[in-house]
Amino acid sequence: MKKLLAAFAASLVMISASAQTVPAPSIAAKSWLLLDTTSGQVIASQDQNMRIEPASLAKIMTAYVAFSAIRDKRLSMNQMVNVSERAWKVDSSSSKMFIDPRVPVSISDLLHGLMIQSGNDAAVAIAEAVAGDEATFVTLMNREAQRLGLKSTRFANPHGLPDANNYSTAADLANLASHVIRDFPEFYKIDSIKQFTYNKITQQNRNRLLWLDPTVDGMKTGHTDSSGYSMISSARRPNGSTGERRLVAVVLGTSSTEVRTQESQKLLNWGFQNFDTVKLYSKGQAIQTPQIWKGSQPTVKIGFTRDILVTVPKGVAGKLKPVLERRDPLVAPLARNGAVGTLKMTVDGKPLLVLPVVALEEVQEASIFGRAWDSMRLWMQ
């Protein structure tokens, strides 16, 4: 299965490069990336692997670890926790939700304070509630980063305040954002809330696109003097027969809150206006039923282990043509999900992407007489 996932990832890289027949917009940021989470495809990027300081974007991982603890019933949204002096005294010049060490606070309020108000005190309190202390929680953050394939990311604290060991990339942050949206859709809804009141203090969400674009429903902003102004934003818009598309825009290191908002909106609009996401095949759909030799059955169904969707420039979808290349002869025994070939999608005869094709069913060996008969037939071919 790991080999299949690697092959799928490689095919998406191919189509991403081909998609650049549409000129990318000029984005005033140190690095940026636009991801279509519907297809899992990077539409366009600039310096996506540049190491950057994530600032408060690190709180997305803090939230992810907390969401996992709630899912696994190690924590609950209604659970009340005490506020430590350490959480209360976190950098007083930074963003806070203003929790009080004399007043217990719910995990729900902490998560809202973390993602809406960007509270650094909330980040420390969540870390202590999940793991007992910050250091242990940071270990969990980095363990999750490794599990999710964030190869160029490391966390040093739960809030993202400057530290030499706090770093990431646009590519890794897009990956993390897509996991939050996919793995915890109910909790992700917190990101769309425009303001939150705690301790009689109301603070607005710093994601200004929530007011400017009704299709935007998240996700997080970040800023330090050294990192500049950054934002990850996500939007859903109609996409013809496939229902809706979701894009995630990562814009890092701009010069102001206004610029990060403007450039994020520009990137989202460009992606929706210039590309379509089309469904080519369904998970488990037999794209062909070829002959199999020496098997307990004469044919085998072949196809894909997941829905196959691709993002292409507008007007290209109707030109897509499949070319199946099988590893003939197919000989039993053949395992379910065993590789049987590749499917090349072409446009005007040029390859656009390559997809691994697998057996959709297991085929066991025939009897000794059946195997002998097919051996003779293969020899005579």
N, C-alpha and C positions, 0 to 999 in steps of 0.2 A: 504493500500500500504506500510506503514512503516513496518508492520509485515512481509510482503513478502520480503522486502529488507533485513530485519534482518535475515530472514531464509536463504536467498541466501548467506549473509555474513557468517553465521555459517557453511554452507556447504563448502564454500571455505576454511575455517579454517581446516575442516576435511581432505580435500584432500591435503592441504599443509603439514600436519603432515605425511600423507601416502606417500607423494612424496619422503620422505627421505630414501627410499631404495637406492637412489643414494647418496653416501657420499658427503657431502658439502665440498667445497674447504676451505683451511686455508687462511683467509684474515687478513692481518696485519693492523687492524683498531680497534678502541674502540667499534664500533658497525657498523652493515651493514645489508642490505636487498636487495633482488632481487625480483622484481615484474614483472609479465607478465600482461601488460595492456590489451592485447587481451582478456584474460579470467578474468582479475581482481584478479588474484590469486598470493599470495606470495609463491614463489617457495622455498626460503630458507632465513634464517636470523640468526643473532646473536645479542642478546641484543637489539632487535628492539624497545623496549619501554624504553630504558635508556635515561634519560634526558641529553641533550647535548646543547652546545652553537652553534647556527646555523651559526654565523658569516655572511658572505655575501650570504649564502643560503637564508637569510631572504629577499633578493631582489627578489626572485621568487614571494613572496606574494606581494611585492611592485608592481611588474609588473602585477600580476593578478588583483589587484585593479585598476590599470591604464587601463588595457585592458577592464575591465568591464565598466569603465567610457567612453571609446571610443565607445564600443558597444552600450551603452545607450545614445550616442550623447551628453554627458556632456563635452566631450573633443574630439579633432580631431588630427590626426597625423600631419597635416600641421599647426596647431595652434602655434603661436609664444608666448612665455611667457618671462617675465622679470626674471632675476636672482637676488635673494636676497643676501644681505651680509651674511646671515646665511648659505645659500647653498655654497657660494663661500669660506667661512672660515671654512668649516667642516674640521675636523682633517687633518692637512697638511701632516702628516706622512702616511696617509692611501691612498688607491687607489682613483684616481680622473680622470674625463674626461676633466678637466680644462676649465669649463665654466667661463664666464667673466660677472661681474655685469653690465658692460657697453654695453653688446651685447645681445639682445634677442635671444632665442634659441627655436627651434621647438620641439614639443613633440616627433616627430620621432627621432631626434638626441638624445634627452634625453634617450629614451628607448634603443637606440643602445649603448649609453654610459653606461647605467645601466647594460645591459646584456652581452655586449662584453668586455667593459673596466672595468666593476665592479666599476663604479664611485660612490663614496659616495656623492659627490656633486650633481650628477644626481638624486640620490635617494631623497635628500632633495628637490630639485627643482620640481620633479614629485609630491611629497607629497603636496607641496604648491600649485601647479597647480590644483590638483584634489580637495583638501579639504580646501585650504586657509592657513593652518598651519600644522606643523608636528603632534601636539597632536591630532588634529581631524582626521588626516589621520591614525594614529596608532589605533584609535578607529575603523576605517573602516577595518583595517587589522585584528584586533582581532574579529570583527563581522563576517568577511568572514571565518576566521579560525573556528569559532563556527559553521557556516552554513555548512562548508565542512566536519565537523566531526573530526577536528584536536583537539582531547580532551586533549592532553598533550603539547599543543603549546601556547606560548604567545609572543607577540612582544612588544618591548619598543621603537623602532625607525624604520625608513624605510630602514636603510642600514646594520644593523646587528653588528655595533660596540659594544664592550662589555658592557653589562648591566645585572644586576641580574634578571631583568624581561624579558630578551631575552632567550627563551629556546624552544626546540622542541625535537622530537625523529626521528629515522630513519623511523618508520612506518608512522608518520604524514607527513614527508617530501616526502615520496614516494607517498602518497595520494595527496598532493598538486601538485607535479610534473605531475601526471597523469591527474589531472584536467586541468592544463595549456595546456597540449598536446591535450586533448579531447575538451575543451571548446573554445580554441583560436588557432586552428592549423595554421592560417595565421601569427599571431603574433609570434608563437613559432619558426617560420623559422629564426627569428633574431638570435636565439641561435646558429645556424649553421654557421654564418658568422665568418670567421677566423681573420679578423682584421677590425678596424674602425679608420678613421681619423677625428679628430675634432680639431679646433683651430691650424691647421697645425701640429698636433701631432698624429702620428700613433701608435696605441697600438694593440697588438695581443690578441686574445681570450686566456684565461688561461686554457681552456679545451684542453689539448694536444692530446686527442683522436681524435679530428677533423682532425689532420694530420696523425694519425697512423691507423685509422680504417674508411674506407669510408662508413660503415653502421651507424656510430654514427652521430647524427644530433643535439645534445644538451647534458647537459642543463646548468649547473652552477657550479662554484667552490667557495670555501670559505676558509678563513684562518685568524686566529688571533693567537697570542702567546699562549693564554690560551686554544683555541679550537683545535689547530693542523690544519692539512691540510685535507680538506674534498671536496667531489665532488659528484654531482648527474649527471649521464650520461644516455643517452638513445640511443638505436639502433634499427633499423628495418632490418630483414633478411627474406628470403623466408621461407614459412612454408607449402609446399605441396599444398593440395587442398584448404586450407583456405587462400591462398594468402601470406600474410606477418604476422609476429609476431613482436610485439614491447616489448622490455624489458627495465625496468628502474632499474639501479643499484645505490644504495645509500651507499656511503663509507665515514665514519665519523671518524675524529680524527687520521689520519695517521701521520707519522713523517716527510714527505717531499712531494714536488710536484711530484717527481718521483715515490714515493711509492703509492700515491693516484691514479696516472695514471695507474701504473702497476696493482694494485689490482682491480681497476674498470674494466680494460680490462680482467683480469682473471675471474672475476665474470660474465661478459657478455658472454664470450666465453663458460664458464661452462654451463650456462643456455641454450644457443642455441644448444650446442653439445649434451646435455644429456636429453633434454625434447622436447616433441611435444605438440602443442596445437591443439586440435581436436574439431570440431563442432558436438555436439550431436543432437541438435534440433534447429529449427528456431522459431523466435518469431511468435506466432499465429498458429503454426503447431499443428494440432490435433493429439495427440499421441494415443488417444482412443476416442470412441463415445459410452459411456455407457448409460444404461437405466436410466431415471429419473422418479420418481413417482409423481403423483398429479400435473403434469405439463401440460402446453399448447402444448407441443410437447413431443414425446416419448423418445427422446435421447438428450444428450448434448455433445458438443465438449469440450474436456479438453486438456490442454497443459501448455505453459509458456508465460509470459508477455515480455520476451526478448529472444534473441538468447542465447543458452546454449553452452558455450565453456569451456573446461577444459584443464588444463596443466598436463600432465602425463609423467613419464619416458619413454624414447624411448622403443618401443616393447610392451608397455602395452595397447595401444589404441585398438588393435585387440582383447584383452581379456575382454574389458568392456561389461557387460551385465546388462540390465535394469530390475528392479523388481518393478512393480507398486503396491502400496498399497492404495486402495480407501477407503473413508469413507462411505461405503455402509450401508443402502440404501441412494441414493441421492434423496432428496425430494424438490420439488418446494414450495415456490419461491426460486430461486437461482440467486444471483447477478453475473454480469460479474466480473471476477477476484476473485470470491469467492473461498475459499480454498476447495478442494475436496479430497486431499490426498497427498501422497509423492511418489517420484520416487527415488529408491535406485539404484545407479550404483555400481556394484560389480566386483571384479577381483578374480577369483578362489574361488568364494563363499564368499569372505570377502567384507564387505561394504567399498566403497571408498569415496562416498559422498552421501548426501541426498538433494533432490531438492523439493521444494513445488510445487504442481500441482494445477492449478486453472481452473475454468470454463472460456471458451473463449467466451461465449455468455450468455446473460441473459435469464432465463426461468421463465416465469410468471406462476401463479397458473392456473390450469384447472378450468372448470366450477364446480359448486357445485356437479353435478352428476358425473363428471369425478373424483373429489377428493374422493367422497363416494365410487366409484367403486374401485379405487386404494387402499383405506383404507381397504376394504374387502379383496382384493388380498394380501396385505401385511400381514394382520392378519392370512390368511390361509397358509402363507409360513412357 
